[in-house]
Amino acid sequence: MDDGFFDFREVNFTPSTGVGQLIAQRPQPVPGRVGYDVKGRVLEARQGLDYPLKARSHVEVRREKGVELYLATIDEVVRISVDALKVIWQLAVKGDIDFGPGNLDFRGTCASMAR
């Protein structure tokens, strides 16, 4: 806050998005360059790996100047897995929905995953 204090109820723990908002970008792999070790010996470049990212629910992909841009198509919560992006309508809160997680500023459905 402006006065230097922190409002723990206003903790934004889940990335929210807006329509058309950039949520990720992935450049294409580039060729490696030859390098040298400390004794001046040539170190051959290894080929870069290409890890594709899948666009799932409510994510649009555009390609501009060799970069894949991932944009949200709805105003909701971004979910990221190892190889995929999606935007979903539901926010899952681990535990009870009380003062613990703070204020929930979310337009979709909230679900408690209490034990």
C-alpha positions as CSV (number, residue, x, y, z in Angstrom):
1,M,0.0,0.0,0.0
2,D,1.1,3.7,-0.3
3,D,1.8,3.9,3.4
4,G,4.2,1.0,3.4
5,F,1.8,-1.5,5.0
6,F,0.8,-4.8,3.3
7,D,-2.8,-5.9,3.2
8,F,-2.6,-9.7,3.4
9,R,-6.2,-10.1,2.4
10,E,-5.4,-8.7,-1.0
11,V,-3.0,-11.5,-2.0
12,N,-3.4,-12.2,-5.7
13,F,-2.4,-15.9,-5.8
14,T,-4.0,-16.8,-9.2
15,P,-3.1,-15.2,-12.5
16,S,-6.3,-13.7,-14.0
17,T,-6.5,-12.5,-17.5
18,G,-8.6,-10.3,-19.9
19,V,-9.7,-10.9,-23.4
20,G,-6.8,-10.5,-25.8
21,Q,-4.2,-10.3,-23.1
22,L,-0.8,-11.9,-23.8
23,I,-0.4,-14.8,-21.4
24,A,2.7,-16.4,-22.9
25,Q,5.2,-16.2,-25.7
26,R,7.5,-18.8,-27.1
27,P,10.3,-17.9,-29.5
28,Q,11.5,-20.5,-32.1
29,P,14.7,-22.3,-31.3
30,V,17.8,-20.8,-32.8
31,P,21.0,-22.6,-33.9
32,G,23.7,-22.9,-31.3
33,R,27.1,-21.2,-31.8
34,V,30.5,-22.7,-31.5
35,G,32.2,-21.8,-28.2
36,Y,35.6,-22.2,-26.6
37,D,36.7,-23.6,-23.2
38,V,39.3,-21.8,-21.0
39,K,42.2,-23.4,-22.9
40,G,40.9,-22.2,-26.2
41,R,39.6,-25.6,-27.4
42,V,36.6,-25.5,-29.7
43,L,33.3,-26.6,-28.1
44,E,30.8,-27.6,-30.8
45,A,27.3,-26.2,-30.5
46,R,24.5,-28.5,-29.6
47,Q,21.2,-28.2,-31.4
48,G,18.5,-26.3,-29.4
49,L,15.5,-28.3,-28.4
50,D,12.0,-27.3,-29.5
51,Y,9.4,-27.8,-26.7
52,P,6.0,-27.2,-28.2
53,L,3.3,-25.6,-26.0
54,K,-0.3,-26.6,-26.6
55,A,-3.0,-24.0,-26.7
56,R,-6.0,-25.5,-24.9
57,S,-9.3,-24.0,-23.9
58,H,-9.8,-20.3,-24.6
59,V,-6.3,-19.6,-25.8
60,E,-5.5,-18.2,-29.3
61,V,-2.1,-18.6,-30.9
62,R,-0.6,-16.0,-33.2
63,R,2.8,-16.1,-34.9
64,E,4.6,-12.8,-35.4
65,K,8.3,-12.4,-36.4
66,G,9.3,-16.0,-35.3
67,V,7.5,-15.8,-32.0
68,E,4.4,-17.7,-31.0
69,L,2.1,-15.4,-28.9
70,Y,-0.6,-17.0,-26.7
71,L,-3.6,-14.8,-26.0
72,A,-6.6,-15.3,-23.8
73,T,-10.0,-15.2,-25.5
74,I,-12.0,-14.8,-22.2
75,D,-11.7,-13.0,-18.9
76,E,-10.8,-15.7,-16.4
77,V,-8.0,-17.7,-14.8
78,V,-4.9,-19.0,-16.5
79,R,-3.9,-22.6,-15.9
80,I,-0.4,-23.8,-16.9
81,S,0.8,-27.4,-17.1
82,V,4.1,-28.8,-18.3
83,D,3.2,-28.5,-22.0
84,A,-0.1,-26.7,-22.2
85,L,-1.9,-23.4,-21.5
86,K,-5.6,-23.0,-20.9
87,V,-8.0,-20.3,-19.5
88,I,-10.7,-21.7,-17.3
89,W,-14.0,-20.5,-15.7
90,Q,-13.4,-21.9,-12.3
91,L,-11.0,-21.0,-9.5
92,A,-10.1,-23.9,-7.2
93,V,-9.0,-22.9,-3.7
94,K,-7.2,-25.5,-1.6
95,G,-8.7,-25.6,1.8
96,D,-11.6,-23.6,3.2
97,I,-12.7,-20.3,1.6
98,D,-12.2,-18.0,4.6
99,F,-9.7,-15.2,5.6
100,G,-6.8,-17.6,4.9
101,P,-6.6,-17.2,1.2
102,G,-7.5,-13.5,1.3
103,N,-10.0,-11.6,-0.8
104,L,-11.1,-13.4,-4.0
105,D,-11.4,-11.0,-6.9
106,F,-12.7,-13.4,-9.5
107,R,-15.7,-13.3,-12.0
108,G,-16.1,-17.1,-12.5
109,T,-17.0,-19.8,-10.1
110,C,-15.1,-20.5,-6.9
111,A,-14.8,-24.0,-5.6
112,S,-13.3,-25.0,-2.2
113,M,-11.2,-28.1,-2.2
114,A,-11.3,-28.6,1.6
115,R,-9.9,-31.8,2.9
